[in-house]
Every structure is written in C-alpha cells, then in structure tokens.
Amino acid sequence: MKAVRKGRFFIIIIMEDTSKKSVLAMEGYAVRTKGISERVQKITVSAIKEMMMLGLSYPDAVSFGQGTPSFRTPAHIRGRVKKELDENPHIGKYSPMSGYKIFRDAAAKALLEKRGISANSDREIYITAGAMEAISTAVLTVVNPGDEVLVTSPCFPSHIEQITLAGGIPVFVPLIEEEGWKLDTDGFKKAITKKTKAMIISNPSNPGGAVFPKEDQLKLAEFALAHGSIVITDEPYDFLVYDNREFYSLTNVPDLKNQRISCFSLSKEYAMTGFRIGYVYAEEGFVNQMLKVHDAIAVCASGLSQYAGLEALMGPQECVDEFREEFAKRRDLICSYFDEISDLFSYQKPQGAYYIFPKVIPSVESYEFCIRLLKEARVVLVPGDAFGPTGKGHVRFSFACSQEDISEGMQRIIKWWKENK
Amino acid sequence: MKAVRKGRFFIIIIMEDTSKKSVLAMEGYAVRTKGISERVQKITVSAIKEMMMLGLSYPDAVSFGQGTPSFRTPAHIRGRVKKELDENPHIGKYSPMSGYKIFRDAAAKALLEKRGISANSDREIYITAGAMEAISTAVLTVVNPGDEVLVTSPCFPSHIEQITLAGGIPVFVPLIEEEGWKLDTDGFKKAITKKTKAMIISNPSNPGGAVFPKEDQLKLAEFALAHGSIVITDEPYDFLVYDNREFYSLTNVPDLKNQRISCFSLSKEYAMTGFRIGYVYAEEGFVNQMLKVHDAIAVCASGLSQYAGLEALMGPQECVDEFREEFAKRRDLICSYFDEISDLFSYQKPQGAYYIFPKVIPSVESYEFCIRLLKEARVVLVPGDAFGPTGKGHVRFSFACSQEDISEGMQRIIKWWKENK
C-alpha cells in the first residue's frame, strides 16, 4: 500500500495484494494464487466478516463484530412471508428482474414520505439482494480500471473491496477524528482530480458514527457537480440518528439527479439483515445499465425477501421507534464502559448508526490487537486498519448486540486490560 | 462482433457494445453511455430477461421465455420456511458468509449420494444466492481482462455476459446441431490457445437440450488438464435427463479437482427459482478466493432460502420424480406441435433440460422474429442470436410452462404461421 500525504488527505494506491492484510491468511487459511485473477488477488474478505469467521472457532466469544441487530425480525414481517408462502402461487418463482412492481411502488412511497423524493417506480427504482449488491453493481457500472473513487477514511471496508474489484483506485479522504469524525470538505475538494470518477458517501457513517451536516454534504454536491463525479450513496443507517440531530442525504439534492446512484437497505432498520433485501434509486439510464450487472450476478432478489421488504415498508413502523430507542440506550451503555478504561481507548461519541471507532491509546497493530483480544478476552472486534489509513491503531465495536452482551464483552475487555496493561 | 472461422469453430471477439443487440434498446428503452464503464457498455441484460421484460407489456402473452418451472414450490419446503420463521430466533439475521453449516453439510451429503463425490463441507463448499452468483463469482475470480473462456455455441447467454463483465473474451465452440447439439470435442481441442483461461460447461445443455456423453466430456477434461485450463461447471439441469440416458459431469473427474469450480442450483430441481439459492463445490483455495467476491456482492445468501434449500436436499424427493415425468410429457407435447409446422421450424429433440432450440426455416433475424411473434402472436420466445453465433436464425422455447400453456402458445404460433407464410 502506498500512501501519499497531500495536505490533510492521503491518496492510497493499493499496489499489490501482499499489502492487504487478511486475518484469515494470518491464521493459516489456504491462499491460492494459481489461476486467480489479479482483481481478486488484490482484495480480501472484509475484515468484519473475517473476524466473524475466526470468531466461530470461539463459541463463547462476545461479538462486537458484524453489525447485526440483536432483535428478532418483527412478527408482522415474518407473518407476511408465511401468508405469501401459503396463498401466493407464484411465491417460489423468479420475480421480474427489477423486482415486484408492488415492492417498487412501496419503495417509491417510502422515498416520498420519508425523504420527500418523487421517484418513478417503474423506471428509476429496482430491487436488489441487499445494498451490498446495489453498491457493487453501481461501482462495476461506473468505474473503469484506473478510475479514482473518493471515500472517507475511515469508511466501510467493503467499499474498498468493491472499488478494487472493479479495477478502481480508492482515494481516502480522512475524516476529522477530534471533531467527531467530521467531513473534511476541503480535503474532498483537494482530492478531486481528472481521474475522479465517483465518490461513495455513507451517512450516518460507518464506522465513525458521524452524522454529516447538510451544509457539508452540499459542499460535496457542489464539487461533484463541478467535476461531473458520480455520487453513490449507501444509506443503511438513515433511520438511526441520535440526540435529535438533523438527517440529510445527498439523495435530496435535485441537481445531482443525473449523476447519482442511491442505495438503500432494509436490513438494519427492520432487523432483517438475513433477508438480503434493498433497492436502488437512480436516473433511468443508470438503472437500465445497472440491471445488466444485476442480471448477471443475481437475476433477481429473493421473492420471499421482497414480500418481507414490502411488509416492512408498508406495515406498522413502531418497531423502528423501539429499535432506535434501544440503540440509543446501548450507545450510552457502551460509552459508560469506555469511560472506565480511558487509558486503553479514546472515543468519539456516535451521533448515528450503531458503531463506535475508538483509538487504542497504547500503540498497537490493529489486526494483531483484535486477534489477541479474541484469543485472550474472547471478544470479537474489527481491526481499524481495514477501514482505511485513518483507521490505523483503531478498532470498531458494533453495539447492535444486546445490553447484556455489551456488559459482558466490555467487562471482559476491562478485566483483560487490568491484567495486561 | 468479429467472427473468425477456423476450421469447425468460430472465435468471436466482442469488439464494441454497438455490436451487441438489445431487445429493450430496439424497443426504445433509455440507453445511457455517459459515466458508464466500458465493461458494462459491452454487455446486455440477457435476452431471456429482456424478452420477459418486454413480455410484461403484453399480459395475455404465453411465455416460452424464462425457464421457470410452472410448479408450485413443494409444500414441505414452504412449510420448513414457515417453521423457521416461527421458531428460529436467528432466522432474520445474517448467516455466516459461507452459509449455514447445516446446509453446507446437506450439500455435501447430496454430492455424495447423487454423485459419489466426497467433499469437505467446511472448506470446499459455500452457499450462494443462486448458481448465477456462483458463476459470475467464479469468472470474476479466475478471468483477467483479455483471457479467453471457451463456451459452447449455443450456450447460456448469461455466461457470455459474465465473461465479458470480467473483461474476458468468450470463445465459442459450435455444437453439432444435426447430431442433437453434440459436443465437438475436436473443436474444443483446436480452440484452446495460450490465452485460454477457462471453459464453462453446462450439461444437460441450455438451450440445445443435449446430454453430453461421458467419453466426450472426458476428452474436454483431458484438454483442460493438458493446458491447465480451469473448468467451471453450471449444473442446474443435472436432475433432468430423458429416455434413461446416462448423466455424467466433469465434477466427477478426480484429476480436475485442483482446476475446477462446480456450480449447483436448486432452482429447477425443486421448483424454487425465486428463492435464489445454490452452492459451489471447489478446491479450498478457490473457495477462499471466491468468498472475497461473494462477500463484496452478496454478503451471504438469504437465510430463509438456505433453510428452504436444506429442506429441499434433505426432505422427500418424490417431487423431483413427479417434475421429471411431467417435463417428459411436456417435451413430447411441444415436439408434436413442432411436427405440425415442419415448414417453419426444424428441431433436435431434447435429451435433457427443458429447452428446445429450433432453427427457423425461413431466413429470419432472430431478434426481429421474436419481437414480431410477441406482438402478432402473443408468445414470448428468446432470440437465438443471444446464445452465440450458432444461434443465428434459431429461437429458444422453454417448455417448463404447463401443458395448457404449451398447447395455447403453439396453437397461436401455428395460426400465425398459416396467416403469414
């Protein structure tokens, strides 16, 4: 990995696969190179999933790893799926490639009601097997080999893999940690070059937990418009903002319509990560191109999951309020534990989403630190280096797990720290 | 498209997107080029799905298009999903990236019982969101830009798109139509060059309906071993062979183990196309590399669909026998209609799968012919050109639809032909 500092931001060029760390490779998993394409040699399984896989060998471990809400999928959503299984003769069959019209209409209605956006459900929306399929498709659809794609640092690790898979070069623009992982809009401005094809923006952000203010995002929109860059939004945590902060999304900037692909997930809002369901809202020309990739990699989203998603969007919404309140409690709980070990971690209090990304105060290599904590304290964390260069010496905690798990896991870390500091 | 005839086989190099026909573009769908990557400009939505999308505008049309079994997903499979929704507290959550262990174990058991193959369910199998995700992942994992990948002609159109998406060059080896779309093993031998990275083999074949004999496939294995080419198998129709023909798969060649990726689907065998569930069996080193792509594009297969697939593999198998018998009746029925219009179509009787790929005797451009039959006779067919150069002047019929639909659709074509010949 080659890092070039230019003012406040880094440009990182991933030169070879050997520069990419892999928890699984470090732990002895077979790494084949013979016959493997260059693009795949350059990427890794996201460190989040690598740590989860490794964690499976320690069944007693408490997981702060993958961001899976502890809640059961609400009963009315499960009930709708059961009803369709009983009554809908087409339920086991391929859906139209772009998804059932009834779900596309529901997605359009949700966009209108929650965001004030008027979308054509036949031409501007299609249903995906989760937002990850949407984003990987978006990147494959717009990024040519050698194109630069701006991401924040830290960012969601899979965005790095998705860009690299398409032959693109992730360009990291560091967030400002000491200001709560705030956007460095000036950094974005400086990072844009003739090679910049796109930027991927996730708000509320993962792993920093920042909620980007409207004025900062409007600056990004201004740069994107001035340079013709395509804006890809990844918005799984749009429902989860704390302390009555204002939520704003680049999906709401009308002028960006012709150069924006918005990716939505139902996974976190409705505790249905395993259903693999989301949708894309974009200009018709983008949708028609993206459907080519969607067809080649997925055919269509699971029909059952489409009905689950339909029920999630159209059914009662009280569950979301309950989840939001509980996540706020979990945030306060985990922060109270961090306050007890302020000589091990320094943290920025999350403004949204359910992640916290503390800096490890003693100098550590984040992969080794996470492996060590798994083996010695039986907790799953995710190494910060996987989230971009600014993640060095940091670790990510998901507090989507129960309060009991948060207490148990944090107490294990506190005990470990007492024994090892 | 550039076609070079060398002996019996063609090498087709797809030069530019303009050479690729698109039914939807022909019918006025927006085609955006601004900001779109070269790889995506070069591909299309599979003509199968394009015709289905176009067919949605003609609700009274009879579909011989997408290969969707008319049967309802068996009750015990639907019942298992309902049970999990009620009783399994984890059912809505992410599964492990490689799929639930219980399903991987069931897949290994099925491989052992049906194929006599002993696979390590932890290291050599992972669960996919359908075989399409598996094959696109396999291709992205092994094909570098400029690599050649051998396919039969005709072949499944999505294989062409998947190869092109990875920057590879599909090299078409024509099947021998007059011998029932038989493999031309000599053609394969001649088509292999230093640039050949892989071959994709689907048996029973789609759209020709051939069942490739063991001795022909062993020759392919011999060439692949001699040249170090990777063999990707796509086996959704492995259960559907007529007239007591012998089924054989390259998955059964032990020597190929280190250069083979086998992709399995439950969609057709258990009438569950909409569940999007399949699995990969490959050498551990391949699996670990493929999981990187799987993670970036899918995260994991739908948990509900994994339990449906588990029930399909482990539950009663009588449904498969019933489906097989019914497909055989449908094959005979559709062939009897073709015999009535032997001045419009000449056909090879399918030996397996549920497709028939007749030649249109009057000289036609297959895309225009299919659009015309949709508009004038209200039947959905798929243009043969989409299946490779040998598909010129052909059309594909799926006879997975009901006997009633087959009769209605064929009578419409017969009537149309009487009025238009």
Chai-1 contact restraints between the chains, C-beta under 6 A:
chainA,res_idxA,chainB,res_idxB,connection_type,confidence,min_distance_angstrom,max_distance_angstrom,comment,restraint_id
A,Y29,B,N288,contact,1.0,0.0,6.0,A-B,restraint_1
A,A30,B,E284,contact,1.0,0.0,6.0,A-B,restraint_2
A,A30,B,G285,contact,1.0,0.0,6.0,A-B,restraint_3
A,A30,B,N288,contact,1.0,0.0,6.0,A-B,restraint_4
A,R32,B,G285,contact,1.0,0.0,6.0,A-B,restraint_5
A,R32,B,Q289,contact,1.0,0.0,6.0,A-B,restraint_6
A,G35,B,V142,contact,1.0,0.0,6.0,A-B,restraint_7
A,G35,B,I230,contact,1.0,0.0,6.0,A-B,restraint_8
A,I36,B,Q289,contact,1.0,0.0,6.0,A-B,restraint_9
A,S37,B,T141,contact,1.0,0.0,6.0,A-B,restraint_10
A,S37,B,V142,contact,1.0,0.0,6.0,A-B,restraint_11
A,S37,B,V143,contact,1.0,0.0,6.0,A-B,restraint_12
A,S37,B,N144,contact,1.0,0.0,6.0,A-B,restraint_13
A,E38,B,N144,contact,1.0,0.0,6.0,A-B,restraint_14
A,V40,B,T141,contact,1.0,0.0,6.0,A-B,restraint_15
A,V40,B,Q289,contact,1.0,0.0,6.0,A-B,restraint_16
A,V40,B,K292,contact,1.0,0.0,6.0,A-B,restraint_17
A,I43,B,K292,contact,1.0,0.0,6.0,A-B,restraint_18
A,V45,B,L291,contact,1.0,0.0,6.0,A-B,restraint_19
A,V45,B,K292,contact,1.0,0.0,6.0,A-B,restraint_20
A,V45,B,D295,contact,1.0,0.0,6.0,A-B,restraint_21
A,S46,B,D295,contact,1.0,0.0,6.0,A-B,restraint_22
A,K49,B,M97,contact,1.0,0.0,6.0,A-B,restraint_23
A,K49,B,D295,contact,1.0,0.0,6.0,A-B,restraint_24
A,T68,B,K93,contact,1.0,0.0,6.0,A-B,restraint_25
A,T68,B,Y94,contact,1.0,0.0,6.0,A-B,restraint_26
A,R72,B,P89,contact,1.0,0.0,6.0,A-B,restraint_27
A,T73,B,G92,contact,1.0,0.0,6.0,A-B,restraint_28
A,R78,B,L85,contact,1.0,0.0,6.0,A-B,restraint_29
A,K82,B,K82,contact,1.0,0.0,6.0,A-B,restraint_30
A,K82,B,L85,contact,1.0,0.0,6.0,A-B,restraint_31
A,L85,B,R78,contact,1.0,0.0,6.0,A-B,restraint_32
A,L85,B,K82,contact,1.0,0.0,6.0,A-B,restraint_33
A,P89,B,R72,contact,1.0,0.0,6.0,A-B,restraint_34
A,G92,B,T73,contact,1.0,0.0,6.0,A-B,restraint_35
A,G92,B,M272,contact,1.0,0.0,6.0,A-B,restraint_36
A,G92,B,G274,contact,1.0,0.0,6.0,A-B,restraint_37
A,K93,B,T68,contact,1.0,0.0,6.0,A-B,restraint_38
A,K93,B,T273,contact,1.0,0.0,6.0,A-B,restraint_39
A,K93,B,G274,contact,1.0,0.0,6.0,A-B,restraint_40
A,Y94,B,T68,contact,1.0,0.0,6.0,A-B,restraint_41
A,Y94,B,T273,contact,1.0,0.0,6.0,A-B,restraint_42
A,Y94,B,G274,contact,1.0,0.0,6.0,A-B,restraint_43
A,M97,B,K49,contact,1.0,0.0,6.0,A-B,restraint_44
A,A129,B,A129,contact,1.0,0.0,6.0,A-B,restraint_45
A,M132,B,V299,contact,1.0,0.0,6.0,A-B,restraint_46
A,E133,B,I297,contact,1.0,0.0,6.0,A-B,restraint_47
A,S136,B,A296,contact,1.0,0.0,6.0,A-B,restraint_48
A,S136,B,I297,contact,1.0,0.0,6.0,A-B,restraint_49
A,T141,B,V40,contact,1.0,0.0,6.0,A-B,restraint_50
A,V142,B,G35,contact,1.0,0.0,6.0,A-B,restraint_51
A,V142,B,S37,contact,1.0,0.0,6.0,A-B,restraint_52
A,V143,B,S37,contact,1.0,0.0,6.0,A-B,restraint_53
A,N144,B,S37,contact,1.0,0.0,6.0,A-B,restraint_54
A,N144,B,E38,contact,1.0,0.0,6.0,A-B,restraint_55
A,S158,B,A296,contact,1.0,0.0,6.0,A-B,restraint_56
A,E161,B,A296,contact,1.0,0.0,6.0,A-B,restraint_57
A,Q162,B,A296,contact,1.0,0.0,6.0,A-B,restraint_58
A,L165,B,A296,contact,1.0,0.0,6.0,A-B,restraint_59
A,I230,B,G35,contact,1.0,0.0,6.0,A-B,restraint_60
A,M272,B,G92,contact,1.0,0.0,6.0,A-B,restraint_61
A,T273,B,K93,contact,1.0,0.0,6.0,A-B,restraint_62
A,T273,B,Y94,contact,1.0,0.0,6.0,A-B,restraint_63
A,G274,B,G92,contact,1.0,0.0,6.0,A-B,restraint_64
A,G274,B,K93,contact,1.0,0.0,6.0,A-B,restraint_65
A,G274,B,Y94,contact,1.0,0.0,6.0,A-B,restraint_66
A,G274,B,G303,contact,1.0,0.0,6.0,A-B,restraint_67
A,F275,B,S302,contact,1.0,0.0,6.0,A-B,restraint_68
A,R276,B,S302,contact,1.0,0.0,6.0,A-B,restraint_69
A,E284,B,A30,contact,1.0,0.0,6.0,A-B,restraint_70
A,G285,B,A30,contact,1.0,0.0,6.0,A-B,restraint_71
A,G285,B,R32,contact,1.0,0.0,6.0,A-B,restraint_72
A,N288,B,Y29,contact,1.0,0.0,6.0,A-B,restraint_73
A,N288,B,A30,contact,1.0,0.0,6.0,A-B,restraint_74
A,Q289,B,R32,contact,1.0,0.0,6.0,A-B,restraint_75
A,Q289,B,I36,contact,1.0,0.0,6.0,A-B,restraint_76
A,Q289,B,V40,contact,1.0,0.0,6.0,A-B,restraint_77
A,L291,B,V45,contact,1.0,0.0,6.0,A-B,restraint_78
A,K292,B,V40,contact,1.0,0.0,6.0,A-B,restraint_79
A,K292,B,I43,contact,1.0,0.0,6.0,A-B,restraint_80
A,K292,B,V45,contact,1.0,0.0,6.0,A-B,restraint_81
A,D295,B,V45,contact,1.0,0.0,6.0,A-B,restraint_82
A,D295,B,S46,contact,1.0,0.0,6.0,A-B,restraint_83
A,D295,B,K49,contact,1.0,0.0,6.0,A-B,restraint_84
A,A296,B,S136,contact,1.0,0.0,6.0,A-B,restraint_85
A,A296,B,S158,contact,1.0,0.0,6.0,A-B,restraint_86
A,A296,B,E161,contact,1.0,0.0,6.0,A-B,restraint_87
A,A296,B,Q162,contact,1.0,0.0,6.0,A-B,restraint_88
A,A296,B,L165,contact,1.0,0.0,6.0,A-B,restraint_89
A,I297,B,E133,contact,1.0,0.0,6.0,A-B,restraint_90
A,I297,B,S136,contact,1.0,0.0,6.0,A-B,restraint_91
A,I297,B,I297,contact,1.0,0.0,6.0,A-B,restraint_92
A,V299,B,M132,contact,1.0,0.0,6.0,A-B,restraint_93
A,S302,B,F275,contact,1.0,0.0,6.0,A-B,restraint_94
A,S302,B,R276,contact,1.0,0.0,6.0,A-B,restraint_95
A,S302,B,S302,contact,1.0,0.0,6.0,A-B,restraint_96
A,S302,B,S305,contact,1.0,0.0,6.0,A-B,restraint_97
A,G303,B,G274,contact,1.0,0.0,6.0,A-B,restraint_98
A,L304,B,L304,contact,1.0,0.0,6.0,A-B,restraint_99
A,S305,B,S302,contact,1.0,0.0,6.0,A-B,restraint_100
